[in-house]
């Protein structure tokens, strides 16, 4: 029954260890999965933030244009009250207009295709602007047009009709150079680290560009699908590879004119928050892994010690500290040759009488003393308590005389403490089996025990009956 319990305990320990390992890896898989899920969600959030930021940038730019358009509308209303667009008052109105960082100059385009500029200066606009064409468009912002003074320089013009009595008598315009727009307005998103460009969907022309100076038309882009998306006015983003690393292009149609805004942001900026969370999750996983690893090794150590303790308990006699019958039987099963072995069979004489006269504590003390004495002469690893008062010990390569001398010493030590034992031994031979050798030692022990009890004039309590020991 003890052997069965030990096996059960060992099995339980094994299952406990397996459960701990499975739990360890399960927790690690769950945490890794959670980290990947969080990273995926934060990346999606970054994509959403990219679109939201692009819309914010677009709205900020349109606010600038609309603000200037309101100013132009007010100025056009004042100019419409003047008798002539060439009057001194008109020139003074133009002079006091707030030319800001976005607008470089202001003027009036007359039906004669003449431009009235600051201080009343008039310039022929033929070949640069067409009044009849522009007036049909009403209040609008043009694409790139040649500058009046330098035909190789391009500008964007915001036109505002000057109306009197329901008729357009001229077009007030404000000129903006692409470079001025790029310098005066920079998206405040992503810590102002992004670049942008404005594209005309009508012509595919890049109107304002502080992103890539080599791109002048949509057709200059490498990706045909990107070209189509921009010209069709789609809202999307995509990742591209450049010499400076991966970049994200986010684009959407502007409400202002038939334009498309495209913002370029580095991958590091787009995923800054995701990377920060990923870094935190990485160190969190490292910490959890370290803790779980320490816990796992701690559990392995506890389990190992528990197994050793359980094994020791299963194979150790609690009273004497000797190895018990379970261990004895396991040892016997492993023996293949007995030619070098010596088996010693020992029985404590008078244990029953001692228990009856002085109590079981005295009997326990006797057994412990006998056990300690046997360990001294045969070693702890080869002495077994196999019954109440019976012990078996094994030795190697000893002669008859040597064994007799050892037993004499043992008996002398034990008798000094008023205890007595009976002992028999058998030297192994090639033709002898282990069971025969043990039986022979036991028989010799009982022969000596019989002589001891005859000598003291008492009947023998334990005697051999057939091949069994009876009590």
RATAKA-V780420 format. One record per residue. N is the residue number from 1. SS is DSSP state (2 for helix, 1 for strand, 0 for the rest). D_LAST is the distance of its C-alpha to the last C-alpha in Angstrom with 1 decimal. Layout:
N:SS:D_LAST ; N:SS:D_LAST
This chain:
1:0:21.1 ; 2:2:21.8 ; 3:2:23.5 ; 4:2:25.6 ; 5:2:26.6 ; 6:2:27.7 ; 7:2:29.7 ; 8:2:31.2 ; 9:2:32.2 ; 10:2:33.7 ; 11:2:35.6 ; 12:2:36.8 ; 13:2:38.0 ; 14:2:39.9 ; 15:2:41.6 ; 16:2:42.5 ; 17:2:44.0 ; 18:2:45.9 ; 19:2:47.2 ; 20:2:48.4 ; 21:2:50.3 ; 22:2:51.8 ; 23:2:52.8 ; 24:2:54.4 ; 25:2:56.5 ; 26:2:57.3 ; 27:2:58.7 ; 28:2:60.6 ; 29:2:62.1 ; 30:2:63.0 ; 31:2:64.6 ; 32:2:66.5 ; 33:2:67.7 ; 34:2:68.8 ; 35:2:70.6 ; 36:2:72.4 ; 37:2:73.3 ; 38:2:74.7 ; 39:2:76.6 ; 40:2:78.0 ; 41:2:79.1 ; 42:2:80.7 ; 43:2:82.5 ; 44:2:83.9 ; 45:2:84.9 ; 46:2:86.7 ; 47:2:88.5 ; 48:2:89.6 ; 49:2:90.6 ; 50:2:92.7 ; 51:2:94.6 ; 52:2:95.0 ; 53:2:96.3 ; 54:2:98.7 ; 55:2:100.1 ; 56:2:100.5 ; 57:2:102.3 ; 58:2:104.6 ; 59:2:105.3 ; 60:2:106.2 ; 61:2:108.6 ; 62:2:110.2 ; 63:2:110.6 ; 64:2:112.7 ; 65:2:114.9 ; 66:2:115.3 ; 67:2:116.2 ; 68:2:118.9 ; 69:2:120.1 ; 70:2:120.5 ; 71:2:122.7 ; 72:2:124.7 ; 73:2:125.2 ; 74:2:126.6 ; 75:2:128.8 ; 76:2:130.0 ; 77:2:130.9 ; 78:2:133.0 ; 79:2:134.7 ; 80:0:135.7 ; 81:0:137.9 ; 82:0:140.0 ; 83:0:143.3 ; 84:0:142.6 ; 85:0:139.6 ; 86:0:141.8 ; 87:0:142.7 ; 88:2:142.1 ; 89:2:139.7 ; 90:2:137.5 ; 91:2:137.4 ; 92:2:136.4 ; 93:2:133.7 ; 94:2:132.2 ; 95:2:132.4 ; 96:2:130.4 ; 97:0:127.6 ; 98:0:124.3 ; 99:0:123.7 ; 100:0:120.1 ; 101:0:117.5 ; 102:0:117.0 ; 103:0:120.7 ; 104:0:123.0 ; 105:1:126.3 ; 106:1:128.0 ; 107:1:131.1 ; 108:1:133.0 ; 109:1:133.6 ; 110:1:136.9 ; 111:0:138.1 ; 112:0:140.3 ; 113:0:137.1 ; 114:1:138.0 ; 115:1:135.4 ; 116:1:136.4 ; 117:0:134.3 ; 118:2:134.1 ; 119:2:137.6 ; 120:2:139.2 ; 121:0:138.8 ; 122:1:139.3 ; 123:1:137.9 ; 124:1:138.3 ; 125:0:134.9 ; 126:0:136.0 ; 127:0:133.4 ; 128:0:130.8 ; 129:0:130.6 ; 130:0:132.1 ; 131:2:133.2 ; 132:2:133.5 ; 133:2:130.0 ; 134:2:128.4 ; 135:2:130.2 ; 136:2:128.8 ; 137:2:125.2 ; 138:0:126.0 ; 139:0:123.6 ; 140:1:121.3 ; 141:1:119.8 ; 142:1:120.8 ; 143:1:119.0 ; 144:1:120.0 ; 145:1:123.8 ; 146:1:126.0 ; 147:0:127.2 ; 148:0:130.9 ; 149:0:131.6 ; 150:0:129.3 ; 151:0:128.7 ; 152:0:125.8 ; 153:0:123.9 ; 154:1:122.1 ; 155:1:121.7 ; 156:1:120.3 ; 157:1:122.8 ; 158:1:122.1 ; 159:1:125.1 ; 160:1:126.3 ; 161:1:129.4 ; 162:1:132.2 ; 163:1:133.6 ; 164:1:136.9 ; 165:0:137.9 ; 166:0:135.1 ; 167:1:136.2 ; 168:1:134.5 ; 169:1:137.0 ; 170:1:134.7 ; 171:1:131.2 ; 172:1:129.6 ; 173:1:127.0 ; 174:1:124.6 ; 175:1:123.6 ; 176:1:120.1 ; 177:1:119.2 ; 178:2:115.7 ; 179:2:115.1 ; 180:2:116.0 ; 181:2:113.7 ; 182:2:110.9 ; 183:2:111.5 ; 184:2:112.3 ; 185:0:109.3 ; 186:0:105.8 ; 187:0:102.8 ; 188:0:100.9 ; 189:2:97.7 ; 190:2:94.8 ; 191:2:96.3 ; 192:2:99.6 ; 193:0:98.0 ; 194:0:99.0 ; 195:1:102.1 ; 196:1:104.1 ; 197:1:106.9 ; 198:1:109.1 ; 199:1:110.0 ; 200:1:112.8 ; 201:0:111.5 ; 202:0:115.1 ; 203:0:115.9 ; 204:0:112.5 ; 205:1:113.9 ; 206:1:111.8 ; 207:1:113.9 ; 208:1:111.9 ; 209:1:109.4 ; 210:0:107.5 ; 211:0:104.6 ; 212:0:105.8 ; 213:0:109.4 ; 214:0:109.4 ; 215:0:108.9 ; 216:0:112.3 ; 217:1:111.7 ; 218:2:108.7 ; 219:2:109.3 ; 220:2:108.5 ; 221:0:104.9 ; 222:0:102.6 ; 223:0:100.8 ; 224:2:102.8 ; 225:2:100.4 ; 226:2:100.9 ; 227:2:104.6 ; 228:2:104.5 ; 229:2:102.3 ; 230:2:104.7 ; 231:2:107.8 ; 232:0:106.3 ; 233:0:105.5 ; 234:0:101.7 ; 235:0:99.2 ; 236:1:96.3 ; 237:1:94.8 ; 238:1:93.6 ; 239:1:92.2 ; 240:1:94.2 ; 241:1:93.6 ; 242:1:96.1 ; 243:0:96.5 ; 244:0:95.3 ; 245:1:92.2 ; 246:1:91.4 ; 247:1:93.7 ; 248:1:93.8 ; 249:1:97.0 ; 250:1:97.3 ; 251:1:100.4 ; 252:1:102.0 ; 253:1:105.5 ; 254:0:107.6 ; 255:0:109.4 ; 256:0:112.4 ; 257:0:114.5 ; 258:0:113.0 ; 259:1:110.8 ; 260:1:107.2 ; 261:1:105.4 ; 262:1:102.7 ; 263:1:100.5 ; 264:1:98.6 ; 265:1:95.5 ; 266:1:93.1 ; 267:2:89.5 ; 268:2:88.2 ; 269:2:90.3 ; 270:2:89.4 ; 271:0:85.7 ; 272:2:85.8 ; 273:2:83.9 ; 274:2:81.5 ; 275:2:80.9 ; 276:2:80.3 ; 277:2:77.7 ; 278:2:76.2 ; 279:2:75.9 ; 280:2:74.2 ; 281:2:71.8 ; 282:2:71.1 ; 283:2:70.2 ; 284:2:68.2 ; 285:2:66.2 ; 286:2:65.8 ; 287:2:64.4 ; 288:2:62.2 ; 289:2:61.0 ; 290:2:60.2 ; 291:2:58.3 ; 292:2:56.4 ; 293:2:55.7 ; 294:2:54.4 ; 295:2:52.3 ; 296:2:51.0 ; 297:2:50.0 ; 298:2:48.5 ; 299:2:46.4 ; 300:2:45.5 ; 301:2:44.3 ; 302:2:42.4 ; 303:2:40.8 ; 304:2:40.0 ; 305:2:38.4 ; 306:2:36.6 ; 307:2:35.3 ; 308:2:34.2 ; 309:2:32.6 ; 310:2:30.8 ; 311:2:29.8 ; 312:2:28.5 ; 313:2:26.6 ; 314:2:25.1 ; 315:2:24.1 ; 316:1:23.3 ; 317:0:20.3 ; 318:0:22.1 ; 319:0:20.4 ; 320:0:21.0 ; 321:0:23.7 ; 322:0:22.1 ; 323:1:22.2 ; 324:0:19.2 ; 325:2:17.5 ; 326:2:20.6 ; 327:2:22.8 ; 328:2:20.6 ; 329:2:20.9 ; 330:2:24.6 ; 331:2:25.1 ; 332:2:23.7 ; 333:2:26.0 ; 334:2:28.9 ; 335:0:28.5 ; 336:0:31.1 ; 337:0:31.3 ; 338:0:28.9 ; 339:0:31.6 ; 340:0:31.9 ; 341:1:28.2 ; 342:1:25.7 ; 343:1:22.0 ; 344:1:20.0 ; 345:1:16.2 ; 346:1:15.2 ; 347:1:12.2 ; 348:1:13.0 ; 349:1:12.8 ; 350:0:12.9 ; 351:2:12.1 ; 352:2:10.6 ; 353:2:13.6 ; 354:2:16.0 ; 355:2:15.2 ; 356:2:15.8 ; 357:2:18.9 ; 358:2:20.6 ; 359:0:19.3 ; 360:2:17.6 ; 361:2:20.8 ; 362:2:20.3 ; 363:2:16.7 ; 364:2:18.3 ; 365:2:21.1 ; 366:2:18.9 ; 367:2:17.3 ; 368:2:20.9 ; 369:2:22.3 ; 370:2:20.0 ; 371:2:20.7 ; 372:2:24.4 ; 373:2:24.5 ; 374:2:23.1 ; 375:2:25.7 ; 376:2:28.4 ; 377:2:27.8 ; 378:2:26.8 ; 379:0:28.4 ; 380:2:27.2 ; 381:2:27.6 ; 382:2:25.2 ; 383:1:22.1 ; 384:1:19.3 ; 385:1:16.2 ; 386:0:14.0 ; 387:0:10.9 ; 388:0:10.2 ; 389:0:10.7 ; 390:1:11.5 ; 391:1:15.2 ; 392:1:17.4 ; 393:1:21.1 ; 394:1:24.1 ; 395:1:27.3 ; 396:1:30.5 ; 397:0:32.9 ; 398:0:31.4 ; 399:0:31.9 ; 400:2:29.7 ; 401:2:31.5 ; 402:2:31.3 ; 403:2:27.6 ; 404:2:27.1 ; 405:2:29.5 ; 406:2:27.8 ; 407:2:24.3 ; 408:2:26.2 ; 409:2:27.8 ; 410:2:24.6 ; 411:2:23.0 ; 412:2:26.3 ; 413:2:26.5 ; 414:2:23.1 ; 415:2:23.7 ; 416:0:27.0 ; 417:0:25.2 ; 418:0:23.2 ; 419:0:19.9 ; 420:1:18.1 ; 421:1:16.3 ; 422:1:15.4 ; 423:1:17.1 ; 424:1:18.2 ; 425:1:20.9 ; 426:1:23.0 ; 427:1:26.6 ; 428:0:27.6 ; 429:0:30.3 ; 430:0:32.6 ; 431:0:31.3 ; 432:0:27.6 ; 433:0:25.9 ; 434:2:23.7 ; 435:2:20.6 ; 436:2:21.3 ; 437:2:21.8 ; 438:2:18.5 ; 439:2:16.7 ; 440:2:18.7 ; 441:2:17.9 ; 442:2:14.2 ; 443:2:14.7 ; 444:2:17.0 ; 445:2:14.7 ; 446:2:12.2 ; 447:2:15.4 ; 448:2:16.5 ; 449:2:13.3 ; 450:2:13.8 ; 451:2:17.4 ; 452:2:16.9 ; 453:2:15.0 ; 454:2:17.6 ; 455:2:20.2 ; 456:2:19.4 ; 457:0:18.9 ; 458:0:15.4 ; 459:0:12.6 ; 460:0:9.9 ; 461:0:6.6 ; 462:0:5.0 ; 463:1:7.3 ; 464:1:9.2 ; 465:1:10.1 ; 466:0:13.3 ; 467:0:13.4 ; 468:1:9.9 ; 469:1:6.8 ; 470:1:3.8 ; 471:0:0.0
